Amino acid sequence: MKLKKLILLFSLIAAGLLLSGCSGRSTVPSSWPGITIVDNIAYVAFNNHVYGVQINNGSQLSRMPDKPINTTTTFFHQPLMMDETTLIVGDYKKEIYTFNTANRTTEVFFNDASGRWIAAPLLVDETIYAPNADNFVYALNLDGSLKWTFETGDPIWSAPLINDDLLYIASMDGSLYALEADRGSVVWQTELGGTVVNNAHFGDDGVLYIGTFSSEMLALDSQTGSILWRFTTDDWVWGTPILYDGVLYVTDLSGKVYAVDPLEHNILWQYKADGAISGSVLVVEDSLYVASQGGTIYSLNTSGTLRWQASLSEEEGEFAGTPIAVDNSILIGALQTESILYAYNTEGTLQWQFTPEN
């Protein structure tokens, strides 16, 4: 993939990230909010801190660490809850940190990677699977010691997925890998025909779905890696395709939402948003929620008709990522605004917005 087009992409996603990541510059970009829900608290990793936010009113409960660890510490993925009081988050430099939510202490958990932590790690049983931009997947014990590594051909910005003892991981080298989860050996590798930064989705039909920067969504046999069929989109697919109730929902950077029949491989309907969509569709019962970088969150019904839309008041604000449903609220992160987290009710009324306290 040409650097010019990658730079164009990241001007949409997070200003400065690609330039500092691919050119070797030391510039530290602004991150996007990574959100994890634990009970009634949203833990939001953003820039130098992880914030604890009360879900029912948006008040700030905590900030970890109290002061930035160093000038280059920036977080890009949602925190992983390792146990009842421990969050782990990797930074833009090369360390993974633990944050104790009870006593607010911070410790280095793992620092043997050589690249940046962009994608969220996965905890299964007593193993943490952590993909890094140095091309490696690191399998770690709960004490931070290394179990095994696996190297791909290019940086990894996709989160891992596990099913039936197979670990699936996509790389920017354009391949989807299936590894033995206990030791990291390759079961199969499939060339997808384009760079991948989204996560694979394991559908309830046993099929893997994934999108590429070749403007395609692919369906693969999860056991063999064989490509079952392809679907062409208008632009790059950044968000993870989601299969729900027999319909596959796909988004792309042209701002389109596609509802696809996974059996006939044809479009059931499509909807055009006002800006690029970098996240996935959230499905809650008979309602769909999707956010655009034009600063608008949309609610559609399952036939593709608009239920409501709500926009940021700030002229240059944009939403980032996939909406999250919690209780009767829809949470979504935001960029280029003072507030980094917004909560709407299921009818589109803004309930609160969270602005980090200094």
C-alpha positions as CSV (number, residue, x, y, z in Angstrom):
1,M,0.0,0.0,0.0
2,K,1.3,3.4,-0.9
3,L,2.2,5.8,1.9
4,K,0.3,8.6,0.3
5,K,-3.0,6.7,0.7
6,L,-2.2,5.7,4.2
7,I,-1.6,9.4,5.1
8,L,-4.9,10.2,3.5
9,L,-6.6,7.6,5.7
10,F,-5.2,8.8,8.9
11,S,-6.1,12.4,8.2
12,L,-9.6,11.0,8.6
13,I,-8.9,8.8,11.6
14,A,-6.4,10.6,13.8
15,A,-4.3,13.5,12.7
16,G,-0.6,12.8,12.8
17,L,-0.7,9.1,13.7
18,L,0.4,7.7,10.5
19,L,3.1,10.4,9.9
20,S,4.7,9.7,13.2
21,G,4.3,5.9,12.9
22,C,5.5,5.3,9.4
23,S,8.1,8.0,8.9
24,G,9.9,7.5,12.2
25,R,9.2,10.9,13.5
26,S,9.0,11.4,17.3
27,T,5.8,13.4,17.1
28,V,3.2,12.0,19.6
29,P,-0.3,12.2,18.0
30,S,-3.6,12.7,19.8
31,S,-5.2,9.3,20.3
32,W,-8.9,8.3,20.0
33,P,-10.9,7.1,23.0
34,G,-10.7,3.4,23.8
35,I,-13.7,2.5,26.0
36,T,-14.3,-0.5,28.3
37,I,-17.4,-0.9,30.4
38,V,-17.1,-2.5,33.9
39,D,-20.3,-2.6,35.9
40,N,-21.5,1.1,36.0
41,I,-18.1,2.6,35.0
42,A,-16.7,3.4,31.6
43,Y,-12.9,3.3,31.6
44,V,-11.7,5.5,28.8
45,A,-8.1,5.4,27.6
46,F,-7.3,8.7,25.9
47,N,-4.0,10.4,25.3
48,N,-2.0,10.1,28.6
49,H,-4.6,8.8,31.0
50,V,-7.3,6.2,31.7
51,Y,-10.4,7.9,33.0
52,G,-13.1,6.3,35.1
53,V,-16.5,7.8,34.1
54,Q,-19.8,7.2,35.9
55,I,-22.2,5.8,33.3
56,N,-25.4,7.3,34.7
57,N,-24.3,10.9,34.7
58,G,-20.9,11.2,33.0
59,S,-19.0,12.4,36.1
60,Q,-15.3,11.7,36.4
61,L,-14.5,9.1,39.1
62,S,-10.8,8.6,38.5
63,R,-7.8,9.4,36.4
64,M,-4.9,7.0,36.1
65,P,-2.1,7.9,36.4
66,D,-2.5,11.2,38.1
67,K,0.4,12.6,36.1
68,P,1.5,11.4,32.6
69,I,4.1,8.6,32.8
70,N,6.3,10.4,30.3
71,T,5.9,12.8,27.4
72,T,5.5,9.9,24.8
73,T,2.9,7.9,26.6
74,T,-0.3,7.9,24.5
75,F,-3.0,5.2,24.6
76,F,-4.9,4.0,21.5
77,H,-6.9,1.0,22.5
78,Q,-9.6,0.2,25.0
79,P,-8.3,-1.1,28.4
80,L,-8.4,-4.8,29.1
81,M,-9.9,-5.8,32.5
82,M,-7.5,-8.5,33.7
83,D,-9.1,-9.0,37.1
84,E,-11.5,-7.2,39.5
85,T,-9.1,-4.3,40.1
86,T,-6.5,-4.4,37.3
87,L,-6.7,-2.8,33.9
88,I,-3.9,-3.2,31.3
89,V,-3.2,-0.8,28.5
90,G,-0.4,-0.6,26.0
91,D,1.0,2.7,24.9
92,Y,2.2,4.4,21.7
93,K,5.8,3.8,22.7
94,K,6.2,0.1,23.6
95,E,5.2,-0.6,27.2
96,I,2.1,-2.3,28.5
97,Y,1.0,-0.9,31.9
98,T,-1.2,-2.1,34.7
99,F,-3.5,0.3,36.5
100,N,-4.9,-0.7,39.8
101,T,-8.4,0.8,40.1
102,A,-8.5,0.4,43.9
103,N,-5.3,2.2,44.9
104,R,-4.6,4.0,41.6
105,T,-1.1,2.6,41.2
106,T,0.7,2.1,37.9
107,E,3.3,-0.5,37.0
108,V,5.0,-1.8,33.8
109,F,3.5,-5.1,32.9
110,F,5.5,-5.9,29.7
111,N,8.1,-4.0,27.7
112,D,9.8,-6.4,25.4
113,A,8.0,-5.3,22.3
114,S,9.7,-2.9,19.9
115,G,6.7,-1.2,18.4
116,R,3.5,0.6,19.3
117,W,0.3,-0.9,20.9
118,I,-2.5,0.1,18.6
119,A,-5.0,-2.9,18.9
120,A,-6.6,-4.1,22.1
121,P,-5.2,-7.3,23.6
122,L,-7.4,-10.4,24.3
123,L,-7.6,-12.3,27.6
124,V,-8.7,-15.9,27.4
125,D,-8.4,-18.2,30.4
126,E,-5.0,-17.3,31.8
127,T,-3.3,-16.0,28.6
128,I,-3.2,-12.5,27.2
129,Y,-2.8,-12.3,23.4
130,A,-1.3,-8.9,22.5
131,P,-0.7,-7.7,18.9
132,N,1.9,-5.1,18.3
133,A,2.9,-2.8,15.4
134,D,6.4,-4.5,15.4
135,N,4.7,-7.3,13.4
136,F,4.5,-9.7,16.4
137,V,1.7,-11.3,18.4
138,Y,2.8,-11.8,22.0
139,A,1.2,-14.4,24.2
140,L,1.7,-13.5,27.8
141,N,1.0,-15.1,31.2
142,L,-0.9,-13.1,33.8
143,D,2.4,-12.1,35.4
144,G,3.6,-10.5,32.2
145,S,6.0,-13.3,31.3
146,L,6.2,-14.4,27.7
147,K,4.7,-17.7,26.5
148,W,5.3,-17.4,22.8
149,T,5.5,-15.0,19.9
150,F,4.4,-15.1,16.2
151,E,5.6,-12.8,13.5
152,T,3.6,-11.5,10.6
153,G,4.8,-9.6,7.6
154,D,3.7,-6.1,8.6
155,P,2.4,-4.2,11.6
156,I,-0.7,-5.5,13.4
157,W,-3.5,-3.1,14.2
158,S,-6.2,-5.7,14.5
159,A,-7.4,-7.3,17.7
160,P,-7.2,-11.0,18.0
161,L,-10.2,-13.4,18.0
162,I,-10.3,-16.9,19.5
163,N,-12.7,-19.8,18.8
164,D,-12.3,-23.5,19.4
165,D,-8.6,-23.1,20.4
166,L,-7.8,-21.2,17.2
167,L,-6.5,-17.7,17.5
168,Y,-7.3,-15.5,14.4
169,I,-5.3,-12.4,13.8
170,A,-5.1,-10.1,10.7
171,S,-2.1,-8.1,9.7
172,M,-1.4,-5.1,7.5
173,D,0.5,-7.6,5.3
174,G,-2.9,-8.5,3.9
175,S,-3.2,-11.9,5.5
176,L,-5.5,-13.5,8.0
177,Y,-3.8,-16.1,10.2
178,A,-5.2,-19.0,12.2
179,L,-2.8,-20.0,15.0
180,E,-2.9,-22.7,17.6
181,A,-3.8,-20.7,20.7
182,D,-1.6,-22.7,23.1
183,R,1.7,-22.4,21.2
184,G,1.3,-19.9,18.3
185,S,1.9,-22.4,15.4
186,V,0.2,-21.6,12.1
187,V,-2.8,-23.7,11.1
188,W,-3.6,-21.7,8.0
189,Q,-2.8,-18.4,6.4
190,T,-5.0,-16.7,3.8
191,E,-4.1,-13.8,1.5
192,L,-7.0,-11.4,1.5
193,G,-5.9,-9.1,-1.3
194,G,-5.6,-5.9,0.8
195,T,-4.3,-4.4,4.0
196,V,-6.4,-5.2,7.1
197,V,-6.8,-3.1,10.2
198,N,-10.2,-4.3,11.4
199,N,-10.9,-7.4,13.5
200,A,-12.3,-10.7,12.2
201,H,-15.9,-11.4,13.2
202,F,-16.9,-15.0,14.0
203,G,-20.6,-15.3,12.9
204,D,-23.1,-17.6,14.5
205,D,-23.0,-19.4,11.2
206,G,-19.4,-20.5,11.9
207,V,-18.0,-18.2,9.1
208,L,-15.3,-15.6,9.6
209,Y,-16.0,-12.1,8.2
210,I,-13.4,-9.4,7.6
211,G,-12.9,-6.2,5.5
212,T,-9.9,-4.9,3.7
213,F,-8.4,-1.7,2.2
214,S,-9.1,-3.2,-1.2
215,S,-12.7,-2.1,-0.7
216,E,-13.9,-5.7,0.0
217,M,-15.6,-7.7,2.7
218,L,-14.7,-11.4,2.7
219,A,-16.3,-14.5,4.1
220,L,-13.9,-17.4,5.1
221,D,-14.2,-20.9,6.3
222,S,-13.0,-20.7,9.9
223,Q,-11.4,-24.2,9.8
224,T,-9.6,-24.1,6.5
225,G,-9.2,-20.4,5.7
226,S,-10.7,-20.8,2.2
227,I,-12.5,-17.8,0.9
228,L,-16.2,-18.5,0.5
229,W,-17.2,-15.3,-1.2
230,R,-16.4,-11.6,-1.5
231,F,-18.5,-8.5,-1.4
232,T,-17.3,-5.2,-3.0
233,T,-17.8,-1.9,-1.1
234,D,-17.4,1.7,-2.4
235,D,-14.4,2.4,-0.2
236,W,-12.0,0.8,2.4
237,V,-13.5,-1.2,5.1
238,W,-12.2,-0.1,8.5
239,G,-14.9,-1.3,10.9
240,T,-15.5,-5.0,11.6
241,P,-18.4,-6.6,9.7
242,I,-21.1,-7.8,12.1
243,L,-23.5,-10.7,11.5
244,Y,-26.8,-10.3,13.4
245,D,-30.0,-12.3,13.0
246,G,-29.1,-13.5,9.6
247,V,-28.0,-10.1,8.2
248,L,-24.4,-9.0,7.7
249,Y,-23.8,-5.3,8.4
250,V,-20.7,-3.7,6.8
251,T,-19.4,0.0,6.8
252,D,-16.8,1.8,4.7
253,L,-14.9,5.0,4.6
254,S,-17.3,6.4,1.9
255,G,-19.8,6.6,4.8
256,K,-22.0,3.8,3.7
257,V,-23.8,1.2,5.8
258,Y,-24.6,-2.0,3.9
259,A,-27.0,-4.7,4.9
260,V,-25.9,-7.9,3.1
261,D,-27.6,-11.3,2.7
262,P,-24.8,-13.7,3.7
263,L,-26.4,-16.6,1.7
264,E,-27.2,-14.8,-1.6
265,H,-24.3,-12.3,-1.1
266,N,-26.4,-9.4,-2.4
267,I,-27.3,-6.0,-0.9
268,L,-30.6,-5.9,1.0
269,W,-30.2,-2.1,1.5
270,Q,-27.6,0.6,2.0
271,Y,-27.6,3.9,3.8
272,K,-25.2,6.9,3.3
273,A,-23.9,8.9,6.3
274,D,-22.4,12.4,6.2
275,G,-18.8,11.3,6.7
276,A,-16.4,8.4,6.8
277,I,-17.4,5.5,9.1
278,S,-14.4,3.9,10.8
279,G,-16.4,1.9,13.3
280,S,-18.8,-1.0,13.1
281,V,-22.6,-1.1,13.4
282,L,-24.0,-1.7,16.8
283,V,-27.2,-3.7,16.8
284,V,-29.6,-3.6,19.7
285,E,-32.8,-5.6,19.2
286,D,-34.5,-4.0,16.2
287,S,-32.3,-0.8,16.1
288,L,-28.9,-0.1,14.5
289,Y,-26.5,2.5,15.6
290,V,-23.5,3.9,13.7
291,A,-21.3,7.0,14.0
292,S,-19.6,9.0,11.3
293,Q,-16.6,11.2,11.3
294,G,-18.9,13.9,10.1
295,G,-19.9,14.2,13.8
296,T,-23.3,12.5,13.6
297,I,-24.6,9.4,15.2
298,Y,-27.4,7.6,13.4
299,S,-30.1,5.2,14.5
300,L,-31.6,3.0,11.7
301,N,-34.2,0.3,11.8
302,T,-33.4,-3.1,10.4
303,S,-34.9,-2.1,7.0
304,G,-32.4,0.8,6.7
305,T,-34.9,3.6,7.5
306,L,-33.5,6.5,9.6
307,R,-35.0,6.5,13.1
308,W,-33.1,9.6,14.3
309,Q,-29.7,11.3,14.0
310,A,-27.8,13.5,16.4
311,S,-24.8,15.7,15.7
312,L,-22.0,17.3,17.7
313,S,-22.4,21.0,18.3
314,E,-18.7,21.7,17.8
315,E,-18.0,22.5,14.2
316,E,-14.9,20.3,13.8
317,G,-15.9,17.5,16.2
318,E,-16.1,13.9,14.9
319,F,-17.1,10.6,16.4
320,A,-14.6,7.8,16.6
321,G,-15.2,4.1,16.7
322,T,-18.2,1.9,17.3
323,P,-21.1,2.9,19.6
324,I,-21.5,0.9,22.8
325,A,-24.8,0.0,24.4
326,V,-25.0,0.0,28.2
327,D,-28.3,0.0,30.1
328,N,-30.5,2.4,28.1
329,S,-27.7,4.5,26.8
330,I,-25.6,4.5,23.6
331,L,-22.0,5.7,24.3
332,I,-19.6,7.0,21.6
333,G,-16.2,8.5,21.7
334,A,-15.3,11.8,20.0
335,L,-12.3,13.6,18.6
336,Q,-11.4,17.3,18.2
337,T,-13.8,18.3,20.9
338,E,-13.3,19.1,24.6
339,S,-15.6,16.2,25.4
340,I,-14.3,12.8,24.5
341,L,-17.4,10.7,25.4
342,Y,-21.0,11.2,24.7
343,A,-24.1,9.3,26.0
344,Y,-27.4,9.3,24.1
345,N,-30.6,7.6,25.1
346,T,-32.2,5.2,22.6
347,E,-34.4,8.0,21.2
348,G,-31.4,10.2,20.3
349,T,-31.5,12.7,23.2
350,L,-28.1,13.7,24.6
351,Q,-27.9,12.6,28.2
352,W,-24.4,13.8,29.1
353,Q,-21.0,14.4,27.7
354,F,-17.7,13.8,29.4
355,T,-14.9,16.3,29.5
356,P,-11.7,15.2,31.3
357,E,-10.8,17.3,34.4
358,N,-7.3,18.7,34.7
